[in-house]
Every structure is written in C-alpha cells, then in structure tokens.
C-alpha cells in the first residue's frame, strides 16, 4: 500500500516522542522513507521528515540519502527545492563529500529559484566543512559534465571571497590553490580568467611570495618557453589573456621581466602579422599597451640591451623621417607620413622605462649614424606633436562638465593625454645625456575625475618642461586601484591613433586638424 499523509504524521509522532529510544523505531523511519513513492503532498512531507531523523539510523543512511536524492530529481520544482533545502542536514562526517558532489551537480538547473537554493545549500555546508565541500566541487570540475564544471567554477569565483576567515582558513586556501592548479592543466580562456580570480583573492597569496607563485602559474599558462605563432589567433589570445591576468600581480617586488622579454623577443618582431582573436580589436595597439603597462615592473634583465634594441628598432618604424623638400620649398612626397601617436606613446614609454636601467644605451650602444637618424625622426615627430597639442587645446578650451563627456570631446581629451605624454618623453630623450627622470601616467589608465582644460593659451613652458607637464597629468593610481586593461572599440582607437602631419596642420592652405 502507498504511504498516506496520515501514515507519515503518525510515524513522525512516534519518532518525535521516542527521545532516547529513537533507534528502536526503525520501522517508523522506513515508513517515512517510503513517503517518496507517494503523491506530491507525501513527497513534500518526506523531504522534511527524512533529514530530521537521519542521524539516528546510521544503518539506513544510504537509503535515506538516496530517498532524498529522488526528491531532488522530482518533476515538481517545489518538491525539488524543499529537498535541496534540507540536503545540508545530511552533510555529517564522511557524507559531506557526497552531499557537496550532489549539490554541485544540481547547479545545472535552469530554474532560478532552484538554482538559488542550491547556492544557499552549498554555502551552508561550506560553513560546516569547507575542505569537504571543496572536495565535492573540485571533483565535479575535474570530472563532471561541461555545464556542471562551468557553473561550479563560477560559483567558486563569486562566493569564496564572501566567506569569513574562520571558514576560509589557511589550510582551506592552500587546498583551493592546489586543486586549482590541477584544473588549470586543461582550461578554456574564460575558465582561466575565473580561476585566476579565485586564487588571486586568496588571503594566503597576498604576500610577495604568494604573488610570485601566481605569476609563475600564469607563466606556465602563457607558454613563454615556446616561440609565438603570430598567425594562430588562439595562441595570440592565450598570450593576451595570460598577460592581462598577470598585470595586477606585478609590483616592485614581483617582476614582469619574463613577460617583457617575451614580448620584445617574440611579439614585437611579429607585430604586423599578429592575427587578432577579436575582429574589432586593434591587436597591435593592444599588445603595445600591455607591454607599456608591464615595463615599469621589470627586474634585472639579462637581455636588457637586446630588448632596448628591439624597442628602439620598433620606434623607428613608427617615427617617420621628414619628407625631402624640392627647390620651391614644397615636399617631394605626394602624401605626408601619418603620425601614429597611440603606438608611439606605448613604445616610447616602454623604451623610457627600460632605458632607466641602461641609461647609456643611446650613448654607447647605438652607433652615431643611427642615433642621428633617431634624433631627426624625434624632432620631426615633435613638430607635428606641437601642432596637434595646440589644436586640441583650442578645441577643448573652456569646456567643462557634460561638455567634456560627449564622444567627440572624450576622444580629444584622450588624444591630449597621449600627446602630452609623448611630448614629455621626447624632451627627456633630447637631453644631453638622455634623461629618464620624468613621470607620466599612460593615457588609458583610470583617473579619479575629469578636469576641465585650462582656457589660457599654453606657453612653451606648459608644453615642454617636465614640471609644468606633470600638472596636466593625472596622479598615478594607488597599487590597489589598478585595473586590468579593457580595450576600447575600434573606432575609439583609430580616431586617436593617426595624425596625417602634412594634411592637417592648421594654417597650411587654411586646412584644419581633421581626425575628428
């Protein structure tokens, strides 16, 4: 006969009144277990009664858990939610791993309320036994179905950071790190980002040594021991993803040397042939920005001179020679070269940062003819730069607040930051001997607030000296305020990236600066 509501309540009463003699009423508990075979009302009651007396009948433990699992898979979502809500009551002793494994599998549900209940139950057993719960989660991440693996990783990436220290002890965090390293042996790009978010937030890894371990983890994922295949978008994407994850880890004590050297040796020589993993991404500019962000955190470099040579060579590519003039004073070239300010800012900044470690590079390591050529290019570039800065200042003069928030003016503000930065760096290199003392904030770095551009006409000192230029530049953000770079859209990058020097100088045949 099927178990009825009356049967369930009667046997519940027997067990509730038994007190110390509870274990003697095995038959009454079996009736409650049989409730899972009844109708919806019987199942809902069974879902509540089975866990209440579970610990008193160890010989029926497997049968009880299996009965509850049947309810967790019922067609009626309300029954499933009730059964899932009660699952943490089974998480005692050696059962914790099994319950965690079951709850992790249940993350695959598409019902929002049920999904939230699974999350709540997982958090509940975390507070009972964090390491056991993690065992169930990582078991499914390593061996479970794709949808379960995906959601288990997302669960860890969002929930672990909110757990208190008495739950996430040092031992538990070390276990998370050890298990994560196993998972990282075979991951997708999205999984890698989420897993790095998990381990980067562990308190046990917030030391210099801990951050160094994280960098080594990223180095392994980036395949820095292998040559780059610039034609393979997956390989390029892996390098970009890994570098972005490593950026927040670098500091004066945790160095970016291996990444910078790899970029100089393998990426810069192939810059023009890189295959972008995202159609709208300016892959060359993205790579140069990542290199610029890493360059201040280089340690001692065995290949410093070689790296500076590569940066120097690449700079020459983006800093054109002035066109030759014919007898009537006109340029012989039909079209003047374009000045790619965005690229030059990145390369010049990287060269400036590495140059601090070998300040005699331009004096002793570059032959006189090559240095002369470089200075001619710098001078020509600086002339175009001054014209561009003046035009930008005029365009932004007197604009404040909402006026600076239009798409057009946002581009002009960024363009002014780029050109001011280049101006400062070029002046350093024109010193005799070259200087590497000036400080600039890269144009895409986050700022605390947008300031109005001063309405006055800039003087030569405003546009040149290191001291005055610093007033135009936002202060370097604190270490804890650093953000991973998210590339702007293609239109944004392209708009500020190129300036046709010949065609857009105001006053020459009445033409205006036209990149906007």
N, C-alpha and C positions, 0 to 999 in steps of 0.2 A: 504493500500500500504506500501511496505517496504521503510524504510528511506534510501535515497541515500547520496553519498558523497556531492553532491550539496546541498541537504537539510541541512545537518549538517553545512556546511560552511556558508550558508545563515542565519541560525538561530544563529550561533555563532556570525556573524556580527551584528545581531540585538541586541544581549545581550551585545556585546563589546561596541556598540555605545550608549547604553541606559544610562549609567552612573548612575545618581541619580534615574532614573525611572526604574531601573533594575527589581524590584519586580513586575512591571506591565506586564512583558512579560513571564508569567508563561507558556503559550502555547509554546513559543520558547524553553524554557528549557525542556519541556516534549518531544519535538521532539528529542532533544539531548539524553535524557534518552532512547528513543525508538531505538537509534542507536545500542544498544547492541543486537538487534534482526537482524541486518544486516549481511553483509559479513565481511571477515577479515579486509578490509580497513576501513569500517564503525566502526567496533568494536575498532580498534586502535585509531581512532579519538575520539570516545565516551569516551574511557579510559582517554584521556587527557582533553576533554571539560567538562565532568561531574563534576570533583572536582573543576575546575576553578570557577564555579558559584554556587557551593554547598551552601555556607553560605548565599546567597541572597534569598534562597527559603526554609525557615525552615519547611513549611508545606509539602514539598516534600523530606524532609531529609531521611526518611526511604526508600522511593522509590529510591533515589539516591544511598544510601549505598548498597541497595540490587542489584541495577543495576551494581555497581562497583564489588560487590562480584561475580556476574555472570561472569564478565570478568576475575576475579581472578581464576575461575574454568574452563576457556575455554580450549578446546583441543589444541589450538595453543599456544605453550610455549611463543612465542614472545608477544602475547596479554596478557598472564598472567603476564609476567614480567613488561609490561607497566602499567597494572592495579595495581600491587603491589607497584610499584614505586610511584604511585600517592596516595596510601591509607593514608599516613600521613596527607594529606590535609583535610581529614575528621575528624581528631583527635582533635576536638574542644569541650570544655565543657564536657558534660556528655557522649559524644561519644567516649572519649579516652579509656574507659574501653572496649567498644565493639570492637574498632579497634585493640587494643592490643590483645584481645582474638582471633580475626580473624587472625592476623599476627602470633600468636603463633601456631595456628592450621596449618597454611601454612608452618611451619618449617618441616613438614613431607615430603615435596617434595624430590625427588631423583635427580632432575636436579640441577647441581652445580650452574649455573648462576642464576637460580631462587632462590635457597637457599641463595645465597649471597645477592640477592636483598631483600629477607625477612629480613635478618640480618640487612642490611643497613636501611630499613624502621623502624625496631624496635628501632634501635639506634636513629633514627631521632625523633620518638615520645617520647623516653626516655628524650630527651633534652627539650621537651615541657612540659611533666608532668611525672616525674619519678615514683611517687607513683601510679598514674593511670595505667601506663604501667605495673608496677609490679603486680597490681591487676589482670590484664588480664593474665599475665604469671603464677602467682601462682594459679589462678582459673583452668587453664588447667593442671598444675602439680598435683593438688589435685583431679581433676575430669575427665581429658581428657584421650584419648587413650594412650596406653603404649608408642608408638613411639613418640607421641607429648610430653608426660611427659619427656621421656628420653632426647629429643633434647632441650626442654625448660630448663631443669636443666643444660645441657652442655652449653647452651647459657649464662645463668647467671654466670656459673663458669669461663667462658672465657672473657666475655665482661664487667662485672661490675667493675672489677679492673681498667679498662682503662677509665672509666667515670670521669670527673673532679669533684672537691669538690662542685662546685656550683650546680651540678646535684645530686650527692650523698650526700645530706645534712644529718645532724644528725638524723632528723626526718625520712628521707627515709631509712637510715641504720637501725634504730631501727625497722622500718616496715619489712625490709628484715629479720632481726633476728627473729621477732615474727612469721612471716609466715613460715620461715624455720623450726622452732620448731614444727609447725603443720605437716609439711611434714615428719619430722623425726620420727613421731609416727609409720610409716609403710614404711620402705625403704629396698632396696637391699644393698648389700655390696658396689657395685660400686656407687650407688646413695649417700650412706653415705659419701664416700670419697669426692665426688664432692661437696656435700652440706657443708661439713666441710671446704673445700677450699673456698667456698663462704663466710661463716661467719668469718672464720679466717682472711680474708683480709679486713674486715670492720674496718675503722679507729676508730669507736666508741668503738670497743672492744680491742683496743691496750693498754689499761690501765691494771693495776694489777687486778682490779675488773672485767674488761671485759674478761681477760684471765681465771679468776676463773670461770666465767659464762660458758665459753666454755668447761672447764674441767668438770663442773657439767653436761653439756649436753652430753659429751662423757661417763661419769659415768653411766648416765641413759641408754644409748645405750648398754653399756657393760654388763648390768645386774649384777653388782657387789654385789647385795644383794642376789643373788642366788648361790647355790653351782654349781661347774663346772661339766658337764658331759663329761669326757675325751674321751668317745667313740663316741661322736657326732661331726663329722667334721664341721658342720655348727656352732655349739656352739663355738668350738675352733677357727674357722675362725673369728667369730664375735669379740671374745676377742682380737685376734691379730690385726684385722683392727682398732678396737677402741683404742688399746694401741698405735699403730703407729700414729694415728691421735692426740693423747694426748701428745706424746713426745715433739713436738716443742713448746708446750704451757708451759711446766714446767720451773720453774726458782727458784731462792732462795726465791721468794715471792709467787709463785704458786706451791704448793707442790704435789708430786706424791704419797703421803702416802697411799691413799686408793688403788691405783693400786699395789703398792709394797706389802702391807699387803695381798691383794687378791692373788697375785702370790705366796707368801710364804705359805698362808693357804690352798689354793685350787689347785694351779698348780704344785708346786714342789712335793707334796706328790704323784701326779699322773703323774709325768714327763714321766715315762717309758711306760705309757699306753695311752698317747695322740694320737689321730688319726689326722694325717696331712690332711688339706684340699687340699694340692697340693702334688702330688705324689713324685716329686723330692726334696721337701723341707725337710731338717733335722729339724723336728719340735722341738726336744729337744734343739738343739743349737739355733734356732730362739727364743724360749721362754727365754732361759738364756741370750741371747744378749739384748732382750727388758728389762729384769729385771735389767741387769747391767746398761743400759742407764738411767733407771729411778732412780736408787738408790742414785745418788748424790743429788737429789732434794726432799728427804724425809723431812717432818717436824717433829714435836714432835709425837712420836708414843706410843700409849697406849700398844701396843703389841710388843714393840721393842725386849724384851728378847725372846719372843716366835718366832719372825721372825728370830732373830740371831740363835736360836736353830735349826730352820729348815734349814737355810743355812749351819750351822755347820754340821748337820747330812748329808746333801746332799754332802757337800765337802768330807766327809769321804768316801762316795761311790765311788768318782772319784779319790781318792788319796790312792792307794793300800798300804798294808803292804809289806815290803821286803820279798821275799821268804826265807824260812829257809834253812840253809846250812847243808849238811851232813858232815861226818868226812873228806872226801877227798877234801872239800872246794867247791865242786860243789853244785849247787842249787838242792833242792829236787823236785821242781816243774818241770814238763816236759816243760812247756811254761811260760815264764816270763809275768807278767801282762803288759797290754798296758797303756801307759800314755796319757790320753785324754786332751791334752793341751788346745784346744779351749774351752771345757766345763769348765775346771778348771780356766782359765782366767776370765770367766764371773762370776763364783761363788765366786772366791777369791776377785774379785773387788767389788762385791755386799756386801760380808761379811766385807771387809775393809771399805766401805763407811758407812754401818750401825754401824760398830764397833766404829767409831768415836763418836757416840752418847752414847755408853755404853762401855767406854774403859776398864772397869774392868771385862768385860764378861768372858774372858778366865781365869781370876784370881779367881773370886768369884762365877761365875755362872756355871762353868764346874768342875766336880769333878776331883781329882788328877789323877785317873787311866785313865779317858777319855782324859785328857789333855796330859798325857804321850803318849798315843796311837796316838793322833793327831800329836805330835811333831815327833814321829818316822816316820809317814807317810809323813810329810812335808820334813823331812831330806832325805828320800828315793827318793821322787819326785824331790827334789832339785839336787840330784846327777845325775839323768837322765837328768835333765834340763841343767846342766852344760855341759854334753857331747854333747847334742843336739845343744846348743848355739855355742860351739867350731866348730862343724862340719858345721853348717850353715855359720859361719863367713869365714871359709876356702872356702866353696863353692861360696861365693859371693865376695871374696877378689878381689879387683881391678876392679870389674865390674861397668861400668857407662853407662849412656845414654840408647841407644837402647838395650844394652845387658841386662839391668835390666827389659826390657819390654817384654821379652819372657814369655810365660805362666809358664814355669818351674821356672824361676827366680822370677816372681811375687809371686808365692806360697812360695818360700823360704824367700822373703822379709817379707811377712805377718807372716810366721812362726817365723822369728826372732823377730818381734814386739811382738808376743804373748809370746814367751819365755822370752824376756827381761822384759815384764810387770809382768809375774808370778814371776820372779827372784826378782824384787824389792819388790813385795808384801810379798813374803815369808820372805825376810830379815826383813821387818817390824815386822812380827809376831814372829820372833825369838828373837827380843829384849826383854830384861827383865827390866821393864814390856813391853808387846807388844806395839808397836808404830803404829800410824795411820797417820803419817805425810807425807809420800811420795805421789807424784802425778804421775799418768801415764795417757796416752791417749790410750783409747781402740783401739785394733789393726785394727778394721774395720772402724774407724772414718775417715772422709776425711782429707787429708793432702794438704798443699799448693803446695808442689813439692816433687819429688822423689830425695833423696840424695844418692850419692854413698857411699857404705860401706867402711870405712877406711881400707886400706890394712894391717895396722900393726896388729900383733898378740895381742889379748886383754889381758890385765893384770888382775889380780884378782880384782884390784880396779875398772877397767872398767866394770867387770861383776857383781860387788857386791854393791858398795856404791851407796846410793841414789843420791848423787851429780853427779857422772860420768854417771850413767844410764840416767839421765834426758837429757843429751846431745844427746842420741840416739833416744829420743822420740820426735815426732812432737809436737809443742805447741798446747794447747787446742784451738780449733777454737772458734771464737767470737760467741756470742749468736745468732747473725743474720745470721751466716753461718751454723747453724745446719741443718742437713738433716735427713729426715726420712729414716730409715734403709731399704735397699732393699737387701734381702738375696742373696748370691752368689749361683752358681749352686751346685748341689750335689757333683760333682767331686771336686770342689774347697774346699768345707767344709771338705770333707772326707780326702783329701790329707794332710791337716794341722792339722787334729783333733786328730790323734792317732800316738803314737810312741811306738813300742814294745821295751821296755827297754833292755831286755835280748838279743834279736837277733841282735840289730842294733848298739851296742856300737863299734866304730872303735877300732881295736887293739885286740879285743877278737876273737881269731881264724881267724884274718885277715878280718873280715866282715866289710862292710861299712854301713853307715846310708842309709836305703833303702826305705824311704817313697816316694821318687820322681820317 
